[in-house]
């Protein structure tokens, strides 16, 4: 088998310059009735606004570590690294303005509207712009006078960490924002604080609700075997999942904490960046039938180690160890569990540790989305259900793999059988998000679109951070031509899994279809970078090569794109997906005859699902109106007819 790295990675290769982008919390504010106030008393209004800015707004922004990006005549735009700080700042400003306006006549009051959003921003010469800024500005317009409007992402991140409530205002269509935004208003309430005496020497004051928040950092793999990473990552994910079932506890999402994986970090710094009080960290060493797990819970406010323990056990005790760690945290934080929470935490996914190990391996392989790895993942899941016939997650994994493998082996994996497997998973666990996502995928392939949407949305309701639900729903929407909505789910999938090179490639194509060249280039660069990392780890895998070739073609790097594509075919010449993506590469680069030759050779070997992809794929625009491509449309039409 040819090694892809030998073909496509050369010293000095560069992807090109990146736009500076970052995830930020954006606060946008403006003055209610500014024109009326200026018309009635320009001098007095401007003096009052300057006084409020100098005495209230600037100090609050500084206290909450914000950066004033720009001032307009009647507004202000502020950037924060922490969404909790952004909302806390907005609350302090509005509470301060209410006090300042108490003795001011109604018609002379300076009242603010504030909007807060968490989103991606582009940075240029100190200014910021992009969807993150636009949404914050639209939210500000929805806020009541002296009120604050926030997006669902802000509300979800803040949780119970501030002494405020949230009022659901429903879904809103915002001007010039493609996707709808779920809006909440902030119920300010009365400002309250908790004072805690530490060591009898001094008092530390924290916001009410801030205490019950924790981040579980990725447990370190101490096995001296990189192949055991799947196991330590699985332990971390399961502890996060268990703690997330506790209603009184805010737990930082998996995709956020995994950005710290492999990094040497200071606990206090991480806690400040994530806006949490407590940090759980640990390590895993797996050797044969034994496992050693260490864990420690740290109060980042004081640096105190509240709890630490080491478990030297048989591997068969792994679920008991996870339960003990979860209960130790609950005990230290003095949380009283509800009966249903206690039951959920103590409900193990399987009775077999060996089955669990096979499941974790399979899940890691399945994300590669290439034939060889999907077949390997399926074998892992099948072994898991052989060891435990009641392992719902493993049945969902089998259904996922078999649905995906229909791109290569349509007749070997009939839809009826896959539907039966997904039904088995749901029968065992009706609230398993993975099972609903896998059922959505197979229903989509069976042409049952409305039913597929219901399953995808149920999966996302149960677990918004589930990679499979976001990725498969994004593909479903892409194939329907709903690019704006598909982008939301591909972005979330790319955030959840930092190793995911598939979603950036899909985002690149979606933005091309929408004519948004800046975003297209941005995601192409991310796709190339991630594909290179994947190839370094698994040079025998053709997936990163042919998908990276697509991104290079989009970037106009023709020579490298053809080189990567050729290597993908050299690695796996019979892979229909590799050949399809290679045809797309040639289409983008203007090699029309080569692209058409490859597409025509693929027709007899492609599944209907694969053929339907032709219809919406903008990478084929260069050949779409060619007489030879139009002749292929008949085969696509037959597949569409078969779906209805």
C-alpha atoms as one frame of an Amber mdcrd trajectory, in Angstrom:
protein
   0.000   0.000   0.000   1.353   3.422  -0.903   2.093   5.848   1.898   0.262
   9.123   1.314   2.847  11.145   3.195   5.536  10.150   0.728   3.476  11.690
  -2.073   1.951  14.838  -0.712   3.894  16.256   2.201   6.967  18.200   1.144
   9.209  20.419   3.242   8.238  24.047   2.941   4.647  23.392   1.836   2.419
  26.200   3.036  -1.321  26.523   3.077  -1.211  30.291   2.912  -2.121  33.153
   5.195  -5.035  32.808   7.573  -7.608  35.409   8.412  -7.454  36.123  12.119
 -10.616  34.607  13.550 -11.760  33.751  17.034 -14.776  32.742  19.040 -15.917
  35.696  21.101 -18.806  36.957  23.177 -20.097  40.197  21.645 -22.053  42.876
  23.507 -23.878  45.461  21.396 -25.721  48.355  23.049 -27.478  51.491  21.941
 -29.536  54.320  23.428 -33.320  54.061  23.254 -34.913  57.059  21.496 -31.568
  58.690  20.742 -32.905  60.973  17.989 -35.731  62.213  20.227 -33.331  62.921
  23.100 -30.888  64.788  20.836 -33.718  66.798  19.273 -35.034  67.833  22.688
 -31.689  68.662  24.382 -28.537  67.913  22.388 -26.054  69.378  24.880 -27.641
  67.804  27.944 -28.047  64.392  26.274 -24.444  64.234  25.076 -23.176  65.316
  28.502 -25.287  62.671  30.239 -24.128  59.950  27.824 -20.476  60.902  28.388
 -20.996  60.827  32.151 -22.637  57.371  32.051 -19.840  56.051  29.857 -17.024
  57.364  32.026 -18.569  56.557  35.405 -20.420  53.302  34.694 -19.863  51.630
  31.328 -16.062  51.909  31.069 -15.407  50.651  34.637 -17.815  47.721  34.204
 -16.260  46.703  30.887 -12.803  46.885  32.443 -13.875  44.917  35.508 -15.289
  42.119  33.371 -12.210  42.058  31.113 -13.938  43.344  27.998 -12.491  45.328
  25.104 -14.376  48.287  23.652 -14.113  47.775  19.912 -15.904  50.873  18.701
 -18.267  53.681  19.680 -21.018  54.996  17.439 -23.141  58.064  17.989 -25.621
  56.187  20.136 -24.004  52.779  20.628 -21.069  50.682  21.715 -19.601  47.348
  20.632 -17.618  45.321  23.197 -15.732  42.022  22.836 -15.218  39.496  25.654
 -13.231  36.265  25.794 -15.781  34.860  28.283 -19.514  34.757  27.603 -20.181
  34.718  31.370 -18.226  37.964  31.716 -20.158  39.499  28.810 -23.553  38.793
  30.376 -22.343  39.802  33.850 -21.139  43.099  32.388 -24.459  43.687  30.598
 -26.361  42.984  33.829 -24.143  45.327  35.878 -24.570  48.108  33.315 -28.351
  47.792  33.175 -28.682  47.577  36.957 -26.452  50.631  37.271 -28.504  52.565
  34.728 -31.736  51.730  36.569 -30.280  53.253  39.747 -28.953  56.292  37.875
 -32.344  56.922  36.250 -34.393  56.711  39.479 -34.640  60.494  39.965 -34.530
  61.453  36.268 -37.793  62.466  34.527 -39.011  59.732  32.162 -38.540  61.770
  28.975 -34.943  62.651  29.868 -33.745  59.185  30.885 -30.853  57.586  29.030
 -31.989  53.974  28.635 -30.026  51.244  26.893 -30.902  48.157  24.942 -28.241
  45.412  25.002 -27.769  42.290  22.892 -25.212  39.541  23.638 -24.191  36.713
  21.311 -21.456  34.074  21.263 -20.079  33.548  17.781 -17.232  33.528  15.296
 -15.682  36.922  14.487 -13.108  38.110  11.969 -10.483  40.512  13.297  -8.876
  43.213  11.177  -6.925  46.237  12.415  -8.522  45.957  15.863 -12.058  45.941
  14.456 -14.297  42.874  14.412 -16.998  41.812  12.008 -18.870  38.733  10.830
 -21.977  36.813  11.894 -21.084  37.033  15.599 -21.273  40.825  15.469 -24.334
  40.943  13.210 -26.390  38.657  15.446 -25.477  40.652  18.578 -26.620  43.855
  16.850 -29.938  42.266  15.821 -30.495  40.934  19.348 -29.954  44.410  20.763
 -32.842  45.597  18.593 -35.089  42.929  20.118 -34.290  43.907  23.709 -36.748
  45.942  25.765 -35.644  49.385  26.997 -33.276  48.760  29.947 -33.291  45.090
  28.942 -30.901  42.458  27.604 -31.578  39.957  24.802 -29.283  36.970  24.296
 -29.055  34.014  21.932 -29.599  30.399  22.980 -25.853  29.724  22.847 -25.287
  32.469  25.425 -28.056  31.202  27.674 -26.714  27.623  27.483 -23.156  28.664
  28.376 -24.186  30.906  31.261 -26.563  28.337  32.769 -26.959  29.009  36.489
 -23.628  30.735  37.008 -25.085  34.242  37.409 -27.884  35.513  39.624 -30.228
  36.100  36.704 -33.019  34.232  34.998 -33.857  33.787  31.323 -37.244  34.265
  29.676 -37.828  32.304  26.474 -38.822  34.647  23.639 -38.907  31.924  20.989
 -37.355  31.603  17.556 -36.763  34.807  15.583 -35.830  35.476  11.965 -33.218
  38.234  12.093 -32.568  40.591   9.202 -29.660  39.472   6.968 -29.068  36.421
   9.193 -29.663  33.224   7.213 -30.710  30.935  10.067 -33.294  31.655  12.742
 -32.057  32.490  16.247 -33.663  31.382  19.507 -33.863  34.455  21.727 -34.009
  34.845  25.507 -34.395  37.993  27.560 -32.466  38.301  30.802 -34.527  38.644
  33.982 -32.241  40.857  36.036 -33.705  40.306  39.494 -31.929  41.819  42.466
 -28.126  41.821  42.645 -27.115  39.336  45.365 -23.778  37.978  46.444 -22.432
  35.154  48.560 -19.495  35.789  50.853 -17.391  32.769  51.819 -14.787  32.891
  54.575 -11.651  30.961  53.687  -9.140  29.738  56.277 -10.547  32.282  58.715
  -8.334  35.006  57.258 -10.112  36.737  54.413 -13.354  36.830  52.482 -13.794
  36.012  48.814 -16.974  37.111  47.070 -18.388  35.188  44.125 -21.549  35.520
  42.089 -24.498  33.457  43.298 -24.665  30.224  41.307 -21.019  30.388  40.267
 -20.054  27.732  42.820 -21.808  24.820  41.108 -19.810  24.737  37.905 -17.124
  22.288  36.837 -14.880  21.522  33.888 -13.587  17.973  33.404 -10.215  18.244
  31.676  -9.244  15.358  29.344  -7.734  12.585  31.448  -4.096  11.966  30.524
  -3.222   8.660  28.867  -0.368   7.247  30.942  -0.200   3.911  29.082   2.786
   4.941  26.891   0.745   3.732  23.922  -0.952   6.356  21.726  -3.430   3.699
  20.613  -4.885   3.769  24.144  -6.012   7.398  23.722  -9.503   6.156  22.808
  -9.802   4.653  26.305  -8.745   7.717  28.324 -10.898   9.941  26.100 -13.847
   7.577  26.610 -13.456   7.755  30.402 -13.435  11.563  30.250 -16.500  11.706
  28.010 -18.489   9.333  30.218 -17.721  11.332  33.370 -18.806  14.532  31.580
 -22.001  12.775  30.468 -22.787  11.570  33.997 -22.151  14.956  35.614 -24.279
  16.654  32.922 -27.278  14.668  34.169 -27.223  16.657  37.432 -29.590  19.621
  37.129 -27.876  21.720  39.831 -24.436  21.437  38.238 -23.181  23.314  35.187
 -20.674  21.179  33.272 -18.535  22.583  30.454 -19.203  20.781  27.157 -16.893
  18.061  25.862 -15.803  19.943  22.750 -14.733  22.948  24.833 -12.632  21.075
  27.402 -10.994  18.896  24.752  -9.318  21.989  23.312  -6.999  21.657  26.338
  -6.043  18.068  25.484  -2.283  17.547  25.426  -1.576  21.044  26.745   0.219
  21.962  29.961  -2.141  24.417  31.638  -2.615  26.179  34.963  -5.839  25.257
  36.706  -6.634  28.830  37.701  -6.143  30.067  34.135  -8.392  27.351  32.703
 -11.085  28.087  35.275 -11.008  31.783  34.405 -11.168  31.069  30.674 -14.104
  28.676  31.094 -15.863  30.662  33.810 -16.040  27.776  36.307 -15.261  27.328
  39.997 -14.048  23.710  40.015 -11.710  21.675  37.829 -11.552  17.870  37.697
  -8.388  16.406  36.219  -6.877  12.937  36.195  -5.011  10.199  34.381  -5.616
   6.675  33.086  -3.149   3.796  32.800  -4.477   0.607  31.194  -2.279  -2.493
  31.240  -3.723  -5.876  30.377  -6.639  -6.643  32.675  -5.723  -3.881  35.141
  -6.444  -0.167  35.150  -5.188   2.687  37.311  -7.195   5.897  37.376  -6.312
   8.984  39.386  -8.539  11.988  39.866  -8.488  15.266  41.768 -11.065  18.002
  42.224  -9.623  21.496  42.631 -11.302  24.684  43.821  -9.805  27.167  41.355
 -10.845  30.100  43.510  -8.557  29.045  46.374  -6.277  26.451  44.792  -7.461
  23.910  47.368  -7.539  20.200  46.477 -10.989  19.238  47.691 -10.681  15.580
  46.817  -8.128  13.221  45.310  -8.018   9.460  44.921  -6.306   6.653  43.058
  -8.038   3.491  41.879  -5.952   0.379  41.175  -8.556  -2.106  40.022  -9.392
  -4.862  37.622 -10.572  -3.509  34.292 -13.977  -5.008  35.054 -14.425  -2.316
  37.753 -14.223   0.576  35.272 -17.910   1.551  35.547 -17.789   1.362  39.342
 -14.782   3.719  39.303 -16.622   6.206  37.093 -19.619   6.104  39.456 -17.359
   6.622  42.473 -15.689   9.654  40.886 -19.064  11.177  40.033 -20.408  10.573
  43.550 -17.220  12.000  45.087 -17.785  15.266  43.192 -21.457  15.319  44.196
 -20.506  14.792  47.849 -17.796  17.472  47.819 -20.130  20.045  46.285 -22.938
  18.991  48.649 -25.416  18.431  45.858 -28.599  16.530  46.688 -29.401  14.281
  43.749 -32.963  13.832  42.544 -34.058  10.162  42.421 -34.081  10.150  38.613
 -30.601  11.729  38.522 -29.199   9.107  40.871 -30.720   6.365  38.717 -29.347
   7.880  35.495 -25.828   8.213  36.900 -25.760   4.641  38.172 -27.102   3.215
  34.911 -24.102   1.689  33.132 -24.103   1.522  29.311 -23.171  -2.176  29.330
 -22.488  -5.013  31.736 -19.294  -5.965  29.880 -16.100  -3.951  30.129 -14.737
  -5.838  27.130 -17.785  -4.813  25.093 -17.282  -1.216  26.237 -13.645  -1.307
  25.085 -14.654  -2.581  21.651 -17.333   0.118  21.453 -14.828   2.901  22.213
 -12.461   1.596  19.530 -15.287   1.361  17.010 -16.518   4.878  17.681 -13.043
   6.275  17.081 -12.643   4.379  13.786 -16.127   5.315  12.546 -15.363   9.052
  12.462 -12.793   8.519   9.679 -15.672   7.896   7.202 -13.643   5.764   4.792
 -14.546   2.249   3.711 -11.692   0.442   5.464 -12.215   2.258   8.758 -15.998
   1.915   8.643 -15.645  -1.820   8.076 -13.216  -1.988  10.991 -15.541   0.068
  13.198 -18.462  -2.207  12.302 -16.426  -5.248  13.365 -15.731  -3.570  16.712
 -19.427  -2.812  17.264 -20.470  -6.329  16.234 -18.016  -7.779  18.738 -19.448
  -5.470  21.399 -23.022  -6.743  20.878 -21.749 -10.306  20.747 -20.314  -9.770
  24.237 -23.403  -7.857  25.430 -26.577  -8.368  23.335 -28.251  -5.493  25.241
 -25.639  -2.808  24.460 -27.773  -0.083  22.834 -24.897   2.227  21.864 -23.170
  -0.566  19.941 -26.341  -1.294  17.918 -26.530   2.417  17.049 -22.886   2.235
  15.932 -23.606  -0.748  13.680 -26.505   1.099  12.053 -24.326   4.182  11.476
 -21.551   2.172   9.858 -23.846   0.128   7.636 -25.689   3.244   6.452 -22.373
   4.881   5.542 -21.024   1.713   3.920 -23.888   1.715   1.430 -21.814   4.239
  -0.550 -19.542   1.303  -1.399 -21.660  -1.816  -0.711 -25.283  -0.904  -1.330
 -26.551  -4.459  -1.833 -24.636  -5.954   1.091 -26.372  -3.696   3.616 -30.132
  -3.524   2.852 -32.046  -0.671   4.400 -34.557  -3.006   6.060 -31.787  -4.641
   8.069 -30.296  -1.299   9.132 -33.715  -0.005  10.200 -34.157  -3.128  12.292
 -30.788  -2.555  13.981 -31.637   1.050  14.832 -35.023  -0.081  16.187 -33.212
  -2.561  18.417 -31.063   0.249  19.835 -34.123   2.399  20.576 -35.999  -0.522
  22.110 -33.122  -0.959  24.558 -32.789   2.782  25.295 -35.532   5.097  23.933
 -33.608   8.180  25.118 -30.292   7.308  23.481 -29.317  10.235  21.262 -26.925
   8.078  19.198 -29.770   5.701  18.323 -32.042   8.517  17.137 -29.214   9.965
  15.019 -28.450   6.597  13.399 -32.139   6.045  12.682 -32.331   9.511  11.114
 -29.468   8.604   8.786 -31.053   5.364   7.548 -34.498   7.000   7.163 -32.831
   9.693   5.067 -31.298   7.038   2.835 -34.697   5.360   2.574 -36.259   8.590
   1.302 -38.346   9.154   4.462 -37.301  12.769   4.848 -39.903  14.001   7.353
 -39.286  11.026   9.626 -35.513  11.565   9.305 -35.836  15.215  10.376 -37.846
  14.173  13.438 -35.150  11.680  14.467 -32.266  14.110  13.935 -34.029  16.801
  15.946 -34.872  14.340  18.721 -31.201  13.325  18.885 -30.116  16.969  19.100
 -32.680  17.673  21.810 -31.289  14.795  23.874 -27.644  15.712  23.221 -26.868
  18.946  21.306 -23.153  18.069  21.466 -23.463  14.675  19.734 -21.102  14.682
  16.756 -23.048  12.104  14.721 -26.343  14.007  15.022 -24.813  17.301  13.883
 -22.752  15.794  11.072 -25.473  13.547   9.612 -28.120  16.288   9.852 -25.737
  18.656   8.078 -25.263  16.160   5.224 -29.020  15.627   5.000 -29.643  19.368
   4.660 -26.761  19.807   2.206 -28.235  17.183  -0.118 -31.560  19.045  -0.026
 -29.810  22.276  -1.024 -30.517  23.907   2.364 -26.982  25.218   2.640 -27.516
  27.995   5.196 -29.027  25.611   7.718 -26.547  22.832   6.934 -23.718  25.237
   7.775 -24.914  25.522  11.394 -24.644  21.787  11.982 -21.359  21.304  10.134
 -19.836  24.137  12.174 -20.973  22.542  15.407 -19.631  19.153  14.309 -16.264
  20.739  13.475 -16.190  22.357  16.929 -17.174  19.156  18.746 -14.421  17.129
  17.084 -11.191  19.078  16.513  -9.881  16.163  14.414 -12.862  16.278  12.048
 -11.675  17.230   8.560 -14.949  16.153   6.914 -17.126  18.996   8.207 -14.727
  21.783   7.116 -14.704  20.294   3.592 -18.518  20.271   3.540 -18.560  23.846
   4.867 -16.193  24.865   2.087 -18.589  23.449  -0.529 -21.674  24.924   1.135
 -20.170  28.402   1.214 -19.157  28.018  -2.434 -22.785  27.241  -3.291 -23.812
  30.425  -1.464 -21.152  32.504  -3.220 -19.393  33.432   0.043 -15.758  33.289
  -1.037 -14.147  34.508   2.195 -15.813  31.790   4.252 -15.129  29.223   1.544
 -11.406  29.967   1.732 -11.396  29.983   5.523 -12.889  26.490   5.810 -10.752
  25.156   2.969  -7.635  26.102   4.943  -8.967  24.460   8.081  -9.825  21.345
   6.075  -6.308  21.125   4.636  -4.690  21.616   8.041  -6.801  18.907   9.673
  -6.358  16.516   6.744  -2.581  16.893   6.990  -2.693  15.996  10.679  -4.880
  12.982   9.937  -2.452  11.776   7.264   0.478  12.066   9.626  -1.325   9.751
  12.059  -2.766   7.351   9.463  -0.868   7.510   6.136  -2.656   4.343   5.000
  -6.021   6.172   4.987  -7.098   7.582   1.615  -9.831   9.793   3.145  -7.738
  12.769   4.214  -5.886  12.644   0.876  -8.879  12.907  -1.461 -10.789  15.302
   0.791  -7.692  17.440   1.303  -7.258  17.460  -2.483 -10.724  19.039  -2.761
  -9.725  21.821  -0.373  -6.476  22.458  -2.240  -8.401  22.686  -5.508 -10.700
  25.263  -3.928  -7.632  27.233  -2.860  -6.310  27.199  -6.432  -3.289  25.052
  -5.583  -3.709  22.925  -8.706  -0.428  21.010  -8.631  -0.764  19.939  -5.015
  -4.464  19.114  -5.479  -3.705  16.749  -8.374  -0.854  15.242  -6.364  -3.025
  14.541  -3.302  -5.807  13.127  -5.495  -3.391  10.809  -7.297  -2.068   9.527
  -3.974  -5.605   8.833  -2.716  -6.241   6.665  -5.775  -2.861   4.963  -5.317
  -3.771   4.076  -1.735  -7.225   2.684  -2.576  -7.935   2.541  -6.331 -11.334
   0.849  -5.871 -12.776   3.370  -3.424 -15.789   4.952  -5.162 -15.830   7.930
  -2.766 -12.138   8.620  -3.410 -12.769   8.425  -7.142 -15.826  10.677  -6.893
 -13.920  13.322  -4.922 -11.026  13.050  -7.374 -13.485  13.707 -10.213 -14.639
  16.796  -8.309 -11.022  17.947  -7.991 -10.567  17.732 -11.761 -13.884  19.527
 -12.307 -12.815  22.422 -10.068  -9.437  22.650 -11.832 -11.034  22.669 -15.285
  -9.931  19.149 -16.299 -13.374  18.577 -17.784 -12.728  15.425 -19.823 -10.868
  13.734 -16.958 -13.680  14.577 -14.540 -16.347  13.243 -16.900 -14.366  10.072
 -17.593 -14.189   9.347 -13.873 -17.868  10.123 -13.257 -18.988   7.875 -16.104
 -16.858   5.007 -14.791 -18.453   5.481 -11.362 -22.087   5.248 -12.468 -22.379
   1.424 -12.481 -20.675   1.161  -9.068 -22.398   4.008  -7.210 -25.290   3.668
  -4.805 -28.412   5.752  -5.349 -27.433   7.755  -2.277 -24.086   8.571  -3.867
 -25.703   9.468  -7.196 -28.108  11.863  -5.482 -25.067  13.716  -4.151 -24.245
  14.713  -7.751 -27.311  16.917  -7.888 -26.367  19.509  -5.241 -22.576  19.321
  -5.364 -21.299  22.697  -6.571 -17.875  21.114  -7.163 -19.367  19.670 -10.367
 -20.640  23.009 -11.706 -17.907  23.117 -14.373 -19.242  19.938 -16.006 -22.924
  20.176 -15.093 -24.080  21.508 -18.463 -21.821  19.312 -20.551 -23.724  16.930
 -22.837 -21.977  13.916 -21.262 -23.014  14.957 -17.750 -26.566  15.583 -18.870
 -26.638  12.016 -20.133 -25.876  10.881 -16.580 -28.832  12.807 -15.209 -31.153
  10.028 -16.332 -29.542   7.649 -13.828 -29.909  10.249 -11.095 -33.569  10.779
 -12.022 -34.203   7.030 -11.789 -32.785   7.015  -8.261 -34.947   9.985  -7.293
 -38.011   8.229  -8.696 -37.158   5.118  -6.702 -37.150   7.189  -3.503 -40.740
   8.370  -3.946
